Amino acid sequence: MHRCHLEISADHRKAALTGAIHFSDRDAMIVAVLERRLDELKAVVSDLSDEPRLFEEFIKQYGGVAAFHAKASIGIGSGSLGQAVSRLRSEADDVMHHMLSRAIASNALPGDVTTEDVQLAARMIAGVAAYLDGDQDEMLDRAMRIIASGLRSLG
């Protein structure tokens, strides 16, 4: 039995009361965390759809997902965990496409920025997130400004 201190459960009232959720195995916990992070990505895109900071906020969240996925994916094979992760990655790609179209439409990013560019930027943020010392929020914000500036100069 694995334990995680996240409030993610089909029975949300139980999770809120206990403050802990028990998962049948490590795979179930990984899927639950990735599903939660995907919901957070969707919320960022929904809440900030027409905001100039949409890209920066999305990529910080996406970088965190990528960092978690990289750490958790050790040992992911072709079984049910691999299938669930593949499904969630596909959903995350759809959210990224939507975010990118909104960011381009609002002139936050130039029209020639691709999803591959955004995925590369997310990996850079994930790398920063994995090796942070000091004020993590400040360092992530600084890294995000550097990456966003570079993407904006592509146009």
Residue frames as qw, qx, qy, qz and C-alpha x, y, z in Angstrom:
[[0.000, 0.890, 0.456, 0.000, 0.00, 0.00, 0.00],
 [0.421, 0.202, -0.001, 0.884, 1.44, 3.39, -1.01],
 [0.164, -0.796, -0.465, 0.353, 0.54, 6.62, 0.69],
 [0.331, 0.338, 0.208, 0.856, 0.45, 10.10, -0.75],
 [0.090, -0.561, -0.468, 0.677, -0.55, 13.39, 0.86],
 [0.063, -0.030, -0.422, -0.904, -2.60, 14.73, -2.03],
 [0.451, 0.337, 0.532, -0.632, -6.26, 15.58, -2.14],
 [0.454, 0.301, -0.555, -0.629, -7.08, 13.60, -5.25],
 [0.195, 0.054, 0.966, -0.159, -9.65, 10.88, -5.03],
 [0.247, -0.367, -0.708, -0.551, -12.93, 9.76, -6.46],
 [0.471, -0.712, -0.519, 0.043, -14.28, 10.10, -2.92],
 [0.271, 0.591, -0.157, 0.744, -13.12, 13.69, -2.38],
 [0.545, -0.709, 0.030, -0.447, -14.85, 13.99, 1.00],
 [0.934, -0.308, -0.054, 0.174, -12.82, 11.10, 2.39],
 [0.674, 0.301, -0.094, 0.669, -9.57, 12.59, 1.11],
 [0.048, -0.712, 0.069, -0.697, -10.40, 15.96, 2.60],
 [0.722, -0.635, 0.011, -0.274, -11.09, 14.38, 5.99],
 [0.931, -0.242, 0.036, 0.271, -8.06, 12.13, 6.19],
 [0.033, -0.907, 0.346, 0.239, -5.53, 14.33, 4.43],
 [0.185, -0.428, 0.843, 0.269, -4.02, 11.16, 2.95],
 [0.834, 0.301, -0.119, -0.447, -5.01, 8.81, 0.18],
 [0.574, -0.315, 0.750, 0.096, -4.03, 5.19, 0.00],
 [0.606, 0.507, -0.411, -0.455, -3.24, 3.70, -3.39],
 [0.988, -0.028, 0.115, -0.101, -3.16, 0.03, -4.26],
 [0.836, -0.036, 0.182, 0.517, 0.31, 0.37, -5.76],
 [0.319, -0.455, 0.189, 0.810, 2.96, 2.80, -7.02],
 [0.171, 0.234, 0.655, 0.698, 1.46, 2.83, -10.53],
 [0.128, -0.762, -0.621, -0.130, -1.95, 3.97, -9.27],
 [0.335, -0.757, -0.153, 0.540, -0.28, 6.78, -7.32],
 [0.310, -0.209, 0.425, 0.825, 1.71, 7.92, -10.38],
 [0.055, 0.469, 0.695, 0.542, -1.41, 7.97, -12.56],
 [0.229, -0.821, -0.505, 0.132, -3.36, 9.91, -9.91],
 [0.334, -0.628, 0.050, 0.701, -0.63, 12.55, -9.62],
 [0.224, -0.016, 0.566, 0.793, -0.33, 12.90, -13.40],
 [0.032, -0.642, -0.699, -0.313, -4.12, 13.20, -13.73],
 [0.278, -0.821, -0.319, 0.384, -4.13, 15.92, -11.08],
 [0.316, -0.449, 0.276, 0.789, -1.33, 17.79, -12.84],
 [0.155, 0.289, 0.688, 0.647, -3.19, 17.52, -16.16],
 [0.134, -0.803, -0.581, -0.021, -6.27, 19.04, -14.51],
 [0.323, -0.727, -0.052, 0.604, -4.05, 21.89, -13.28],
 [0.282, -0.110, 0.516, 0.801, -2.74, 22.46, -16.83],
 [0.027, 0.563, 0.711, 0.420, -6.29, 22.57, -18.16],
 [0.241, -0.839, -0.414, 0.259, -7.23, 25.08, -15.46],
 [0.335, -0.489, 0.184, 0.784, -4.30, 27.35, -16.35],
 [0.150, 0.144, 0.632, 0.746, -5.35, 27.40, -20.00],
 [0.126, -0.690, -0.683, -0.204, -8.99, 27.95, -19.11],
 [0.328, -0.798, -0.312, 0.397, -8.37, 30.65, -16.50],
 [0.248, -0.648, 0.236, 0.680, -5.71, 32.56, -18.45],
 [0.648, 0.439, 0.570, 0.249, -6.92, 31.93, -22.01],
 [0.351, 0.844, 0.203, 0.352, -6.74, 35.58, -23.05],
 [0.434, -0.872, 0.127, 0.187, -3.99, 36.72, -20.67],
 [0.428, 0.789, -0.438, 0.056, -0.51, 37.69, -21.90],
 [0.225, -0.568, 0.759, -0.226, 1.04, 35.50, -19.17],
 [0.939, 0.060, 0.066, -0.331, -0.71, 32.32, -20.38],
 [0.785, 0.428, -0.427, 0.134, 2.43, 30.84, -21.92],
 [0.126, 0.540, -0.652, 0.518, 4.66, 31.52, -18.90],
 [0.606, -0.273, 0.492, -0.563, 2.20, 30.09, -16.41],
 [0.949, 0.183, -0.057, -0.251, 1.45, 27.08, -18.61],
 [0.682, 0.484, -0.506, 0.209, 5.10, 26.24, -19.22],
 [0.142, -0.496, 0.672, -0.532, 5.95, 26.46, -15.51],
 [0.794, -0.095, 0.381, -0.465, 3.16, 23.99, -14.76],
 [0.906, 0.371, -0.167, -0.114, 4.08, 21.79, -17.72],
 [0.357, 0.605, -0.639, 0.312, 7.73, 21.81, -16.68],
 [0.436, -0.369, 0.646, -0.506, 6.71, 20.55, -13.26],
 [0.919, 0.139, 0.182, -0.321, 4.71, 17.76, -14.87],
 [0.743, 0.541, -0.388, 0.069, 7.67, 16.85, -17.08],
 [0.034, 0.574, -0.706, 0.414, 10.02, 16.79, -14.07],
 [0.678, -0.184, 0.545, -0.457, 7.64, 14.52, -12.13],
 [0.916, 0.333, -0.016, -0.225, 7.13, 12.29, -15.16],
 [0.516, 0.613, -0.575, 0.165, 10.87, 11.91, -15.69],
 [0.179, -0.436, 0.757, -0.453, 11.39, 10.86, -12.07],
 [0.717, 0.000, 0.499, -0.486, 8.34, 8.59, -11.96],
 [0.807, 0.442, -0.186, -0.344, 8.76, 6.95, -15.35],
 [0.055, 0.494, -0.867, 0.040, 11.68, 4.78, -14.32],
 [0.231, 0.014, 0.960, -0.156, 10.43, 1.28, -14.89],
 [0.616, 0.433, 0.233, -0.616, 7.37, 2.23, -16.96],
 [0.310, -0.079, 0.868, 0.380, 6.87, -0.53, -19.46],
 [0.256, -0.083, -0.603, -0.751, 4.15, -1.44, -21.88],
 [0.149, -0.374, -0.891, 0.208, 1.66, -2.52, -19.21],
 [0.093, -0.813, -0.569, -0.081, -1.30, -0.63, -17.84],
 [0.321, -0.745, -0.057, 0.582, 0.91, 2.15, -16.43],
 [0.310, -0.150, 0.509, 0.789, 2.53, 2.69, -19.82],
 [0.064, 0.536, 0.708, 0.456, -0.91, 2.86, -21.44],
 [0.217, -0.858, -0.423, 0.195, -2.22, 5.33, -18.85],
 [0.350, -0.591, 0.155, 0.710, 0.86, 7.53, -19.18],
 [0.254, 0.117, 0.632, 0.723, 0.55, 7.46, -22.98],
 [0.040, -0.729, -0.645, -0.225, -3.13, 8.50, -22.72],
 [0.297, -0.846, -0.220, 0.383, -2.28, 11.33, -20.33],
 [0.381, -0.338, 0.357, 0.783, 0.60, 12.50, -22.52],
 [0.166, 0.405, 0.673, 0.597, -1.77, 12.66, -25.49],
 [0.172, -0.853, -0.492, -0.012, -4.25, 14.71, -23.43],
 [0.396, -0.694, 0.020, 0.601, -1.43, 17.02, -22.29],
 [0.341, -0.009, 0.521, 0.782, -0.40, 17.50, -25.92],
 [0.026, 0.676, 0.629, 0.383, -3.96, 18.52, -26.78],
 [0.309, -0.872, -0.268, 0.268, -3.93, 21.05, -23.94],
 [0.447, -0.434, 0.268, 0.735, -0.57, 22.34, -25.17],
 [0.259, 0.334, 0.607, 0.673, -1.90, 22.78, -28.72],
 [0.126, -0.840, -0.504, -0.156, -4.82, 24.78, -27.37],
 [0.427, -0.762, -0.056, 0.483, -2.54, 26.92, -25.18],
 [0.443, -0.172, 0.417, 0.774, -0.19, 27.58, -28.09],
 [0.149, 0.557, 0.595, 0.559, -3.01, 28.66, -30.40],
 [0.262, -0.898, -0.351, 0.042, -4.32, 31.04, -27.69],
 [0.497, -0.614, 0.115, 0.602, -0.84, 32.45, -26.99],
 [0.367, 0.087, 0.513, 0.771, -0.24, 33.06, -30.70],
 [0.011, 0.721, 0.588, 0.366, -3.70, 34.59, -31.16],
 [0.323, -0.915, -0.207, 0.127, -3.05, 37.04, -28.33],
 [0.449, 0.790, -0.247, 0.335, 0.40, 37.90, -29.74],
 [0.630, -0.704, 0.324, -0.039, 2.13, 36.54, -26.63],
 [0.622, -0.260, 0.634, 0.379, 4.18, 34.28, -28.94],
 [0.254, 0.472, -0.481, -0.694, 5.07, 34.59, -32.63],
 [0.844, 0.239, 0.027, -0.479, 3.12, 32.48, -35.10],
 [0.692, 0.440, -0.570, -0.044, 6.06, 30.25, -36.01],
 [0.260, -0.405, 0.780, -0.400, 6.52, 28.81, -32.49],
 [0.664, 0.011, -0.668, -0.335, 5.72, 25.11, -32.66],
 [0.844, -0.474, -0.010, -0.250, 4.61, 22.54, -30.11],
 [0.874, 0.090, -0.243, 0.411, 8.10, 21.06, -30.39],
 [0.216, 0.541, -0.270, 0.766, 9.49, 24.45, -29.29],
 [0.563, -0.570, 0.116, -0.587, 7.11, 24.46, -26.32],
 [0.966, -0.217, -0.143, 0.011, 8.03, 20.88, -25.40],
 [0.673, 0.293, -0.296, 0.611, 11.73, 21.78, -25.50],
 [0.104, -0.591, 0.225, -0.768, 11.06, 24.83, -23.33],
 [0.800, -0.469, -0.018, -0.374, 9.17, 22.61, -20.87],
 [0.924, -0.024, -0.242, 0.296, 12.12, 20.23, -20.67],
 [0.360, 0.464, -0.299, 0.752, 14.40, 23.17, -19.94],
 [0.442, -0.566, 0.164, -0.676, 12.11, 24.28, -17.12],
 [0.944, -0.273, -0.146, -0.113, 11.95, 20.69, -15.85],
 [0.753, 0.213, -0.327, 0.530, 15.74, 20.64, -15.76],
 [0.011, 0.527, -0.284, 0.801, 15.82, 23.87, -13.79],
 [0.702, -0.474, 0.014, -0.532, 13.14, 22.57, -11.41],
 [0.949, -0.097, -0.285, 0.091, 15.09, 19.36, -10.81],
 [0.707, 0.050, -0.267, 0.653, 18.24, 21.18, -9.67],
 [0.097, -0.835, -0.080, -0.535, 17.03, 24.24, -7.83],
 [0.527, -0.260, -0.481, 0.651, 18.89, 25.70, -4.89],
 [0.060, -0.074, -0.141, 0.985, 17.78, 28.84, -3.08],
 [0.429, 0.375, 0.326, -0.754, 14.53, 30.66, -3.84],
 [0.405, 0.182, 0.852, 0.277, 12.78, 28.22, -6.15],
 [0.329, 0.801, 0.483, -0.133, 10.02, 30.57, -7.28],
 [0.020, 0.875, -0.220, -0.430, 12.50, 33.30, -8.16],
 [0.286, -0.369, 0.770, 0.435, 14.74, 30.89, -10.06],
 [0.412, 0.404, 0.802, 0.156, 11.83, 29.39, -12.00],
 [0.245, 0.895, 0.269, -0.259, 10.52, 32.85, -12.86],
 [0.087, -0.753, 0.450, 0.471, 13.97, 33.92, -14.07],
 [0.352, -0.088, 0.859, 0.362, 14.38, 30.77, -16.16],
 [0.385, 0.633, 0.671, -0.030, 10.89, 31.29, -17.58],
 [0.157, 0.904, -0.002, -0.397, 11.69, 34.89, -18.59],
 [0.188, -0.531, 0.677, 0.473, 14.87, 33.73, -20.36],
 [0.353, 0.174, 0.887, 0.240, 13.02, 30.96, -22.24],
 [0.311, 0.777, 0.516, -0.179, 10.02, 33.15, -23.14],
 [0.038, 0.833, -0.232, -0.501, 12.33, 35.90, -24.39],
 [0.239, -0.307, 0.805, 0.447, 14.10, 33.37, -26.61],
 [0.347, 0.427, 0.827, 0.114, 10.85, 32.03, -28.05],
 [0.222, 0.867, 0.290, -0.338, 9.54, 35.53, -28.71],
 [0.054, -0.711, 0.443, 0.544, 12.70, 36.35, -30.66],
 [0.487, 0.073, 0.815, 0.306, 12.01, 33.49, -33.08],
 [0.407, 0.729, 0.534, -0.132, 9.39, 35.56, -34.89]]
